Amino acid sequence: MKKILESTYLWMLLLLVVVVSMSGCSEDDGMSPLAEPVPLKMTLNSTDLVMGEVLEITFDVTGTEEGKKAMNEDLNIKLSATTDKGAVEQLIFDDFPSVVTLNKGETTKKIQIPVKKEGLNRERSVEISAFARGYRMTGALQIVTVSDYHYSKVSLKNNADNTVKEGQTFILVASVNTTLKDDLTITVTPKAGEEERYENLPSELVIPAGSNSIESAPVTMKKDVNTTEDEELTLDLATVPVMSRYPLQATKLAIMKIDIHKNMGSEVRDERWLYEDADQLFVSPKNETAIKAWGQTNYVVMKEGDPHPNSGKVLPEGKWKFFRAYEFHKISGCVMSKVSNDGEYTSDVHPVGLADQNTGAVETQGAVDNVKFSWVTDEGYLRMISLKDKAKSSNTGNTFEFGTSAFYSCKFQRGNPNSPTWPAANVRIYPGMRIETRARIRGADYSGMLPGIWLQGNEQVGGNAQWNGWPDFGEIDVMENNTKHPTPSYRTGVEQTFHLGDVKPNTGTSKISPTVAVTDIAGTIGDFHIYWVEWVDNQTVRMGVNGKQTIELTQADAERQGARWPFTDQVNSEGLYYILTMMFLHKAKPDYPSMEMSYLTARNMLKNNPNAQIPRMEIDWVRFYIDDTYSDHNMPWRSDVILY
């Protein structure tokens, strides 16, 4: 959706495939507000337009009690059309109005804006923005696709990265951004010499009249024991007839075949030391039917107590047993509907079981609005972004120039009988637990953001005054990426750090901060890695990346350096809680041009271009394992929230 424009008044902007954002009228407009502001609604006749077609925009105040009353004054609504490159009103449309006037007494205004009949040569996602001072508006922010033709395309279902491992299946999707009047046939031909890579590859995809898409049956990428390297394969595409009314957006589809027989990388770089196939979904018996309906085939049903896969035998055999997971499946029960902080946008792909980490430490330069700046993708990732896009904090009510995303779970407030009932209170983190997070960071280099995965002590929330100040309650930075570090190997690697307080409580500074720079993965943080922490017992905590332990801290070492040891289930009697966050590096405003866009534009860009330079962290899954020493201490928690 587009930028949320707020001043003294609140404006609600909505989405479609032209982003409409309303720019405010100034006091110089000579327009006084209504005694009782009337809710406005903006609707579009289409979200996909081509040369010569007409965009029809309707503003109305009907359908509400207030709307039954006529407008008591003229109302000027400002309109604009922009892309991520700037204004395009005159480049794409003929006679695009900068102001639409809803006259006194009118309850509906319909305008028609022609798309230029010639001169367009590609597809554009356009934001249209409307703003009216003093009025609540729904549907005000929408995105429209404008192009020279209605293009057809072929893609991999739920796989924007176009990567397929040997032995896995994939589904081809042929689509057009309009409803077809006649059948459309697209031929599919593997590149010469690559025919034997596939099983069940269709020779053509036919979109029937009256539809806009069709899916193939599952296609298998065959295993080949004679190959040991990844390989880029190509499918050649063509419409029949060639001079179709719906030309192909691209005549080739590149697919990266991931070879499962290639040599293992180092323990710190290769996640196969933990999982032979880390892409494979963990699925609960409860959710298996829904996973199949979603179209997923690469999964394993997991039950509490199942052993860790430990494919590279780097963990003690039989020690860690499966307990819970957040897999971010795009199915009912794992995603939910939620409204943004300002009420302008409703997401139906918001993750269940996580809550907003909208603390002052996170909201130094921007507001946390997870509804706008995070979502569960078609692939089943939790995508968290940061943008220079106005956002409102639900914590303080303040409006910031930037918007970002941050979550927590497993937070329990000592003395609050309601905290164990919250959906985010779904796991008790105590000694005897191992937590793995599979994540990647993209588009963030030099951005000024600080993507991170943390644990903190729950004693900070309503706990003992001797332990509830930072960092006395204890903090574990399982992964942080300093996107502006002057050393390239640090900037494109990660750091893992412990923060512990002084013997004297409430100093507000770390007595010790033992850290390790994991530079062995430098340059590969855009790929998925598994960042893990083990709360071994009340005396030991350790961290690692993929198959390698990178740092360990013991109570004896901490106390020897003059720090107090918070990582016990006596100090943190409610355990630790889990955090995912896109914070602002050094609490400073980022200065990164590619962040300057609306959240709707960013969503649309990332759907079509997974390599877009938009700062983000993507979480594939979070998995909790326990050993025989683990106990939940009979403390209540939401064991009924199953998120895998």
Beta strands, then each sheet from edge to edge (+ up, - down):
strand 1: 40-44
strand 2: 48-50
strand 3: 54-60
strand 4: 75-83
strand 5: 86-87
strand 6: 99-102
strand 7: 108-114
strand 8: 124-131
strand 9: 137-138
strand 10: 141-147
strand 11: 152-156
strand 12: 163-165
strand 13: 169-170
strand 14: 172-176
strand 15: 184-190
strand 16: 198-199
strand 17: 204-207
strand 18: 213-215
strand 19: 219-221
strand 20: 231-240
strand 21: 252-258
strand 22: 281-283
strand 23: 299-301
strand 24: 321-326
strand 25: 335-339
strand 26: 346-351
strand 27: 355-356
strand 28: 366-368
strand 29: 374-376
strand 30: 382-385
strand 31: 391-392
strand 32: 399-400
strand 33: 402-404
strand 34: 406-409
strand 35: 433-442
strand 36: 449-457
strand 37: 475-480
strand 38: 494-499
strand 39: 515-518
strand 40: 529-537
strand 41: 540-545
strand 42: 548-554
strand 43: 576-584
strand 44: 616-626
sheet 1: 7+ 3- 1+ 9+
sheet 2: 2+ 10+ 8- 4+ 5-
sheet 3: 2+ 10+ 8- 4+ 6-
sheet 4: 11+ 14- 18+
sheet 5: 12+ 21+ 20- 15+ 17-
sheet 6: 13+ 19- 16+
sheet 7: 22+ 23+
sheet 8: 24+ 44- 30+ 29-
sheet 9: 24+ 44- 35+ 40- 41+ 42-
sheet 10: 25+ 26-
sheet 11: 27+ 34- 43+ 36- 37+ 38- 39+
sheet 12: 28+ 33+
sheet 13: 31+ 32-
end
